[in-house]
Amino acid sequence: MTADLVLLRQREQLLSARIASTEDPFLRDNLESDRQKILAQIEALSNSAA
């Protein structure tokens, strides 16, 4: 499970960087939606591990 959290956090960081460097508002919205889903997965895994 720890490996899953690490991978999800890395993916979230990559998406955050991509969002910051993207000028296209439609793409930025889609990336932000993906990022929110990943954050929800991170929270769910963190809560189940606690």
C-alpha positions in Angstrom: 0.0 0.0 0.0 2.9 2.4 0.7 4.1 1.9 -2.9 0.6 2.9 -4.1 0.7 6.1 -2.0 4.2 7.0 -3.3 3.1 6.5 -6.9 -0.1 8.5 -6.4 1.8 11.3 -4.8 4.3 11.4 -7.6 1.5 11.4 -10.2 -0.2 14.3 -8.3 3.1 16.3 -8.3 3.5 15.7 -12.0 0.0 16.8 -12.7 0.4 19.9 -10.6 3.5 20.9 -12.6 1.7 20.2 -15.8 -1.3 22.3 -14.7 1.0 25.2 -13.8 2.7 25.2 -17.2 -0.4 24.7 -19.3 -2.0 27.7 -20.9 -5.0 25.9 -22.5 -7.9 26.3 -20.0 -9.8 23.2 -21.3 -6.7 21.0 -20.8 -6.0 22.6 -17.4 -9.5 21.8 -16.3 -9.2 18.2 -17.4 -5.8 17.9 -15.6 -7.2 19.5 -12.5 -10.1 17.0 -12.5 -7.6 14.1 -12.8 -5.6 15.6 -9.9 -8.7 15.9 -7.7 -9.4 12.2 -8.3 -5.9 11.3 -7.4 -6.1 13.4 -4.2 -9.3 11.5 -3.3 -7.5 8.2 -3.8 -4.6 9.3 -1.7 -7.0 10.4 1.1 -8.8 7.1 0.9 -5.6 5.0 1.1 -4.3 7.2 3.9 -7.5 6.8 5.9 -7.6 3.0 5.4 -4.0 2.8 6.6 -4.6 4.7 9.8 
